[in-house]
Amino acid sequence: MTSWARWRYYWYKLKNDTFEGGIPLFEYLKDMDKKFKYEQIVIKIEQLILKLKLKPGDKIPSVRFVCKELGVSLATAVQAYAILESKGMIFSKPGSGYYISANSDTRLQTIREQSFVTYPSSVEINTMAREMVKNPRKYGVTNFSTLAPANELLPIARLNKAMQASVKEQALDNLPYPFLEGHPRLIKQISLHTFEWQLSLAHDEILVTNGCMEAINLCLDFLTKPGDLIAVECPTYGGILQSMEARGLKVIGISVNPVTGLNLDELEKALSAYNITACVFSPTCHNPLGCSMPDANKIKLVNMLNERNIPLIEDDALGEIYFGNVRPLPAKAYDKNNNVLYCSSFSKSLSPGYRIGYVSGGKYHTEIEKLKFAANISTNTILQDTIARYLESGTYKLHLKKLRIAAQTQILKYRDAISQYFPTETRVSIPAGGYSLWIELPDKINSLKLQQLALENKIAFCPGPIFSTSEAFHHYIRINCGQLWTPKIKHALQKLGDLVKSLSHSSENATADLKTLANIGGPVSIGNELNQPPSPAI
């Protein structure tokens, strides 16, 4: 009996067979509706593949068959199969369908939620972060560090045309001083873009800034003073930690689940135990994990903080780069009490170099406007007008659709390469959006040492310690998948995998040598020559 026939046989004939918890197999698979996400479908199909004991090379049903039997959209089924493919369980043959992969038993393991002791700490990552930004700019470096899409994925020609029109029109008006709050045309377009939210942004609730980070910094400047304690995700975007360090703030890290995002139980314990001034979270398309909180969790988060009158600074810089059928709403969309300070930008979707962002400061908005005026009065008018003209053209949604498909395709290719070239113990995230892969290497790897070796081979990436004040991520790295797949990219990932294996092997040998010395009674020095205690891991 062929694999296809066996699949149909099990699907239709084993209705009385039990699966998990005594539930009939057929009912287990049928027990879903439209609210189920593609990750859950992946799990169910994965379990069925294992149930049937399919072998490498066996054919599996088409996505249309799954659509019909599970009652899901074609896009959802395609996404589920894409994830199965990225995990190494299946592969596709153009015009033929999907088959069980030869390495399905040794597929990449998915990333885990890190557990660590939560306590307030100071931040000291600025030097690491500064070097990380400078190194990829060196000639010939393959840049897996900067989180941005390739130029080929951006509407550069349309933006240039819009800029030419903007310069011509404003030159006739002698290039006047810009509006403090932002260009009216751009503010209108931003407001229109939020109409699909439950609580959209009004014109007077929007302040245009120099990128998303200025928006976040303005919020921090108003809400905090040196020594205050801020709750952040762990891991979180390194730029946020840099801002904390520059302001003399302390942070407390809240762990992040790779699928459902921020750990709300852990947050609630921290809120009860410590005097937290504000929270800075990224509930949608988290950087670096790429996960998004379910709507119910976002609502719970907003209510939890509102009850305690603790403001939430929401970083939604990657919110538009989602991989599902519907744009996950930001926490701001559920903010009935104006306690969420919403920060976003066009840097990740249109033009990283323009640095055009915005903030909606809720009940603190007027005070944030005052800080913006005191800092630099306003943001570049021509660049604001350029983006506004582009948004008015009506092509932004189509561009975003193409960009999201490209971003997800890139991530699948990068993930497949990592499964081939990195050690088998490697764990990799399955993002629901964004451009990055968060990679857990074998525990013996020091990602800062790996970074040095990689730079010697003209490869740049972000080491795990830059995303947290905890030592739990010393063996993690973040890879940007925004650059188009080329032989150069493939070679760089292969080389990086070789470096990881080499470091892992040398660490094993060093451990074996130390054990040998200990067994023969010789002195063992792991610190310096004076036998001082070893330095703590970074």
C-alpha positions in Angstrom: 0.0 0.0 0.0 1.4 3.4 -1.0 2.0 6.1 1.6 -0.8 8.1 0.0 -3.2 5.2 0.3 -2.1 4.5 3.9 -2.7 8.2 4.7 -6.3 8.1 3.3 -6.8 4.7 5.0 -5.9 6.0 8.4 -7.7 9.3 7.8 -11.0 7.6 6.9 -10.9 4.2 8.5 -9.3 4.7 11.9 -12.1 6.9 13.3 -12.3 4.6 16.3 -8.6 4.6 17.0 -7.6 6.6 20.0 -4.9 9.3 20.0 -4.1 11.6 22.8 -6.1 11.2 26.0 -8.4 8.6 24.4 -9.7 11.0 21.8 -10.5 9.3 18.4 -7.8 10.2 15.9 -10.2 11.6 13.3 -12.0 13.7 15.9 -8.6 14.9 17.3 -7.7 16.2 13.8 -11.1 17.7 13.1 -11.3 19.5 16.4 -10.3 22.9 15.2 -11.9 26.0 13.8 -10.6 29.2 12.2 -9.1 30.5 15.3 -6.4 27.8 15.2 -3.1 29.1 14.0 -0.7 27.4 11.6 1.6 26.3 14.4 -1.2 24.2 15.9 -1.9 22.6 12.5 1.8 21.8 12.2 1.7 19.9 15.5 -1.3 17.9 14.5 0.1 17.0 11.0 3.5 16.2 12.6 1.8 13.8 15.0 -0.1 12.1 12.2 3.1 11.7 10.2 4.7 10.0 13.2 1.5 7.9 13.8 1.6 6.5 10.3 5.4 5.8 10.6 6.0 7.2 7.2 9.5 6.7 5.8 11.8 9.1 3.9 10.6 9.5 0.3 6.9 8.6 1.2 4.5 11.1 -0.4 2.0 13.0 1.8 -1.3 14.5 0.9 -1.5 17.9 -0.9 -2.2 21.2 0.9 -5.6 21.2 -0.7 -6.5 17.9 0.8 -5.6 19.3 4.3 -7.6 22.4 3.6 -10.7 20.4 2.8 -10.4 17.9 5.6 -9.4 20.4 8.3 -11.5 23.3 7.1 -8.7 25.8 6.9 -7.7 28.3 4.3 -5.2 27.5 1.6 -2.8 30.1 3.0 -2.9 28.5 6.4 -2.2 25.1 5.1 0.6 26.4 2.9 2.2 28.1 5.9 1.9 24.9 7.9 3.6 22.9 5.2 6.3 25.6 4.9 7.0 25.2 8.6 7.2 21.4 8.3 9.6 21.9 5.5 11.8 24.3 7.4 11.9 21.8 10.3 13.3 19.2 7.9 10.3 16.9 8.1 9.2 17.2 4.5 10.4 18.5 1.2 8.7 19.6 -2.0 9.2 18.5 -5.6 7.9 21.1 -8.1 4.8 19.8 -9.9 4.8 16.6 -7.8 4.0 17.5 -4.2 5.4 16.9 -0.7 7.5 14.0 0.6 8.9 12.9 3.9 12.5 14.2 4.2 15.5 12.0 4.6 16.5 13.9 7.7 13.1 13.9 9.3 14.4 12.0 12.3 17.2 14.5 12.9 15.4 17.7 12.1 16.2 21.0 13.9 15.0 21.3 17.4 12.9 24.3 18.1 14.0 27.0 20.6 13.0 26.7 24.2 11.8 29.3 26.7 14.8 30.0 29.0 14.3 29.8 32.7 16.4 32.0 34.9 16.2 33.8 38.2 14.5 37.2 37.8 16.0 40.0 39.7 16.8 43.7 39.1 20.1 44.5 37.5 22.1 47.3 35.9 22.9 47.3 32.2 26.4 47.2 30.7 26.2 46.3 27.0 27.0 49.6 25.3 30.5 48.7 24.2 29.4 45.4 22.8 26.5 47.1 20.9 28.7 49.8 19.5 31.2 47.3 18.1 28.4 45.2 16.7 27.1 48.2 14.7 30.6 49.2 13.4 31.9 45.8 12.4 29.4 44.9 9.7 30.2 48.1 7.8 33.7 46.9 7.1 34.3 46.0 3.4 33.5 42.5 2.4 31.7 41.4 5.6 28.6 39.2 5.1 26.2 41.0 7.4 23.8 38.8 9.4 23.8 41.5 12.1 21.7 44.4 10.9 18.0 43.6 11.1 16.7 45.0 7.8 15.4 43.8 4.5 17.5 43.7 1.3 17.2 46.8 -0.9 15.8 44.5 -3.6 12.7 44.0 -1.4 12.0 47.7 -1.0 10.1 50.1 -3.3 13.1 52.3 -3.9 12.1 53.6 -7.3 8.7 54.7 -6.1 10.2 56.3 -3.0 12.7 58.2 -5.2 9.9 59.4 -7.4 7.9 60.6 -4.4 11.0 62.4 -3.0 11.6 64.2 -6.3 8.1 65.5 -6.2 8.4 66.5 -2.6 11.7 68.4 -3.1 10.3 70.2 -6.2 7.1 71.3 -4.4 8.8 72.4 -1.1 11.6 74.3 -3.0 8.9 76.5 -4.4 7.8 77.3 -0.8 11.4 78.1 0.2 11.7 74.9 2.3 9.7 76.1 5.3 10.2 75.0 8.9 8.4 71.7 9.6 5.5 71.1 11.9 6.4 70.1 15.4 4.0 67.1 15.6 4.9 66.0 12.1 3.8 66.5 8.5 0.0 66.6 8.3 0.0 64.4 5.2 2.0 61.7 7.0 0.0 61.9 10.2 -3.2 61.5 8.2 -1.8 58.3 6.5 -0.7 56.9 9.8 -4.1 57.5 11.3 -5.8 55.8 8.2 -3.5 52.8 8.6 -4.9 52.2 12.1 -8.5 52.3 11.1 -8.8 48.5 11.3 -7.8 48.5 15.0 -10.5 48.4 17.6 -9.1 51.8 18.9 -7.5 53.7 16.0 -5.2 56.6 16.4 -6.6 60.2 16.0 -4.5 62.9 14.2 -3.7 64.7 17.5 -2.5 61.4 19.1 0.4 61.0 16.7 3.9 62.5 16.9 6.4 61.8 14.2 10.0 61.0 15.4 13.4 60.1 14.1 12.8 56.4 14.0 11.2 54.1 16.5 14.1 54.4 19.0 13.7 58.1 19.4 10.0 57.4 20.1 11.0 54.9 22.8 13.6 57.3 24.2 11.2 60.1 24.5 8.8 57.9 26.5 11.7 56.8 28.8 12.8 60.4 29.3 9.4 61.5 30.5 8.5 58.4 32.6 11.7 57.6 34.3 14.7 58.9 36.3 18.1 57.3 37.0 17.8 54.3 39.3 14.2 53.4 38.3 13.3 49.8 37.6 12.0 48.9 34.1 10.5 45.6 33.1 11.8 44.3 29.7 11.5 41.0 27.8 14.4 38.6 28.1 15.7 38.4 25.5 14.9 41.9 24.1 16.2 44.2 21.4 19.7 45.4 22.4 19.0 49.0 21.5 16.4 49.2 24.3 19.0 47.9 26.8 21.4 50.6 25.5 18.8 53.3 26.2 18.4 51.9 29.7 22.1 52.0 30.3 22.5 55.6 29.0 19.8 56.7 31.4 21.1 54.9 34.5 18.0 52.7 34.7 17.8 49.2 36.2 16.0 46.4 34.4 14.2 43.2 35.3 14.0 40.6 32.6 10.7 38.7 31.9 11.1 35.5 30.0 9.6 35.0 26.5 7.8 31.9 25.2 8.9 31.2 21.6 5.3 30.9 20.5 3.1 32.9 22.9 5.5 35.7 23.7 5.8 37.4 27.1 5.4 35.2 30.2 2.5 36.9 31.9 2.7 34.8 35.1 6.3 35.8 35.5 5.5 39.4 34.9 2.7 39.3 37.5 5.1 38.0 40.1 7.7 40.7 39.3 5.0 43.4 39.6 4.1 42.1 43.0 7.6 41.8 44.2 9.2 45.0 42.9 8.4 48.7 42.4 8.4 48.8 38.6 8.2 52.2 37.0 7.3 51.2 33.4 7.4 48.3 31.0 9.0 48.1 27.5 7.6 45.2 25.6 7.2 44.1 21.9 4.0 41.9 21.9 3.9 41.6 18.1 6.8 40.1 16.0 9.2 40.1 18.9 12.9 40.8 18.2 14.8 38.5 18.3 12.3 35.5 18.6 9.7 36.6 16.1 6.8 35.4 18.2 3.5 37.3 18.8 1.3 37.3 21.9 -2.2 36.0 21.4 -4.9 38.7 21.5 -6.2 37.4 24.8 -2.7 37.7 26.3 -2.4 41.3 25.0 -5.7 42.2 26.6 -4.6 40.6 29.9 -1.3 42.5 29.7 -3.0 45.9 29.1 -5.4 45.3 32.0 -2.7 44.0 34.4 -0.6 47.2 33.9 -3.6 49.5 33.9 -4.8 48.2 37.3 -1.4 49.1 38.7 -1.1 52.4 36.8 2.2 51.2 35.3 2.7 52.6 31.7 3.5 50.2 28.8 5.9 51.4 26.2 5.0 49.2 23.2 7.7 48.6 20.5 5.9 47.7 17.3 8.7 48.3 14.8 8.2 44.9 13.2 4.5 44.6 13.6 3.8 44.8 9.8 6.2 41.9 9.0 3.8 39.1 10.2 3.4 35.8 8.4 -0.2 35.0 9.1 -3.4 35.9 7.2 -4.4 38.8 9.5 -2.2 41.5 11.0 -1.9 40.8 14.7 -3.2 43.9 16.5 -0.8 45.7 18.8 -1.6 46.0 22.6 -2.4 49.7 21.9 -5.6 48.5 20.0 -7.0 47.3 23.4 -5.9 50.4 25.4 -9.1 51.9 26.7 -7.3 53.9 29.4 -4.6 55.6 27.4 -1.9 53.8 29.4 0.0 52.4 26.4 2.7 54.5 24.7 2.8 53.1 21.2 6.0 53.3 19.2 6.6 52.3 15.6 8.3 53.2 12.3 8.7 52.7 8.6 12.3 51.6 8.9 11.6 47.8 8.7 9.0 48.0 5.9 10.0 50.9 3.6 13.4 52.5 4.2 15.8 51.9 7.0 17.8 55.0 6.1 14.9 57.5 6.3 14.5 56.9 10.1 10.9 58.0 10.2 9.0 56.7 13.2 6.1 57.9 15.4 4.7 57.7 18.9 1.2 57.8 20.3 1.7 58.7 23.9 -1.7 58.1 25.4 -2.3 60.3 28.4 1.3 61.3 28.4 1.3 62.5 24.8 1.4 66.3 25.4 4.4 66.0 27.7 6.2 63.8 25.2 5.6 66.5 22.5 7.3 69.0 24.8 10.4 66.8 25.1 10.5 66.3 21.4 10.4 70.1 20.8 13.2 70.6 23.4 15.4 67.9 21.9 15.3 68.6 18.1 12.0 70.5 17.4 11.0 68.2 14.5 11.8 65.4 12.0 13.0 65.8 8.4 10.1 67.3 6.4 11.1 66.0 3.0 11.5 62.4 4.2 8.1 62.7 5.9 6.5 64.1 2.8 8.1 61.4 0.7 6.7 58.6 2.7 3.3 60.3 2.9 3.2 60.6 -0.9 4.1 56.9 -1.3 1.4 55.9 1.2 -1.2 58.0 -0.7 -0.4 56.1 -3.9 -2.2 53.1 -2.5 0.6 50.5 -3.1 1.8 50.1 0.5 -0.5 47.1 1.3 0.6 45.3 -1.8 4.2 46.0 -1.1 3.8 44.7 2.5 2.2 41.5 1.2 5.1 40.8 -1.1 7.6 41.8 1.6 6.1 39.4 4.1 6.2 36.5 1.6 9.8 37.3 0.8 10.8 37.5 4.4 9.2 34.2 5.3 10.7 32.5 2.2 14.1 33.8 3.2 13.8 32.5 6.8 12.9 29.1 5.5 16.0 29.0 3.3 18.3 30.2 6.1 16.7 27.7 8.5 17.3 24.9 6.1 20.9 25.8 5.7 21.4 25.9 9.5 19.9 22.4 9.7 22.6 21.2 7.3 25.7 23.0 8.5 25.3 23.5 12.3 25.7 20.9 15.1 22.7 18.6 15.7 22.2 20.0 19.2 21.3 23.4 17.6 17.9 24.8 18.3 16.3 27.5 16.1 13.2 29.6 16.4 10.2 29.3 14.2 9.2 33.0 13.8 5.7 34.2 13.3 7.1 37.4 11.8 10.1 39.6 11.4 13.5 39.0 9.7 15.5 37.1 12.3 16.3 33.6 13.6 17.2 33.2 17.2 19.6 30.3 17.5 20.6 28.3 20.6 24.0 26.7 20.1 25.5 24.0 22.2 25.9 25.2 25.8 29.7 25.1 25.7 29.8 27.8 23.0 30.6 31.3 24.0 28.9 33.5 21.3 31.3 36.4 22.0 34.3 34.2 21.2 32.4 32.9 18.1 31.8 36.5 17.0 35.5 37.2 17.1 36.3 34.2 15.0 33.4 35.0 12.6 34.7 38.5 12.0 38.1 37.2 11.2 36.3 35.3 8.5 34.3 38.4 7.4 31.0 37.2 8.9 29.0 39.4 11.3 26.0 38.4 13.5 24.6 39.5 16.9 25.8 37.6 20.0 23.2 36.5 22.6 24.6 38.6 25.5 23.6 41.8 23.8 19.9 40.9 24.1 19.9 40.5 27.9 21.5 41.3 31.2 21.2 37.6 32.1 24.0 35.2 31.5 21.5 32.6 30.2 22.1 33.6 26.5 25.9 33.3 26.3 25.5 30.5 23.7 22.8 32.2 21.6 23.1 34.2 18.4 20.7 36.2 16.2 20.9 35.9 12.4 19.2 38.5 10.1 17.6 36.7 7.2 16.6 39.9 5.3 19.4 39.6 2.8 18.5 37.8 -0.4 19.6 34.1 -0.7 22.8 33.8 -2.7 25.8 31.4 -2.9 27.7 34.0 -0.8 25.1 33.8 1.9 25.0 30.0 1.8 28.8 29.8 2.0 28.9 32.2 5.0 26.3 30.1 6.9 28.3 27.0 6.1 31.5 28.6 7.3 29.7 29.9 10.5 28.5 26.3 11.1 32.0 25.0 10.7 33.2 27.6 13.3 30.5 26.5 15.8 31.6 22.9 15.3 35.2 23.8 15.7 34.6 25.8 18.9 32.4 23.0 20.3 35.1 20.4 19.6 37.9 22.5 21.1 35.8 23.1 24.2 35.3 19.3 24.6 39.0 18.7 24.3 39.8 21.4 26.8 37.3 19.8 29.3 38.9 16.4 28.7 42.4 17.8 29.3 41.3 19.4 32.6 39.8 16.1 33.8 43.0 14.3 32.9 45.1 16.8 34.9 42.8 16.5 37.8 43.0 12.7 37.7 46.8 12.6 37.9 46.8 15.1 40.7 48.3 18.0 38.8 47.4 21.6 39.6 44.5 22.9 37.6 44.2 26.7 36.8 41.0 27.9 35.2 41.6 31.5 36.2 44.9 33.2 35.8 48.4 32.0 36.7 47.8 32.9 40.3 45.0 30.3 40.5 42.4 33.0 41.1 38.7 32.1 40.5 37.6 32.1 36.9 35.9 35.2 35.6 32.1 35.0 35.3 30.6 34.0 31.9 29.5 36.9 29.8 
